[in-house]
């Protein structure tokens, strides 16, 4: 069985007003990931995503391929898993 991990991700670039949160929610559901995504006041988008490493990489790659999305940088921090989390929320 694959290990479950959780990351806090901060995406910068052209990431607001381009369907980023919709794309992230769709990618998370496709890959059976949990967590959340939300816009920040500084123009970035943050999310916490939980699942196995392969699924998280697919999630990130799906977002990078978004039609109008341009990701310039991703800050990635490994954080503690939330054991009972069951969904991915869009904020």
Secondary structure, 3 states (H helix, E strand, C coil): CCCCEEEEEEEEEECCCCCHHHHHHHHHHHCCCEEEEEECCCCCEEEEEEECHHHHHHHHHHHHCCCCCEEEEEEEEEECCCCCCCCEEEC
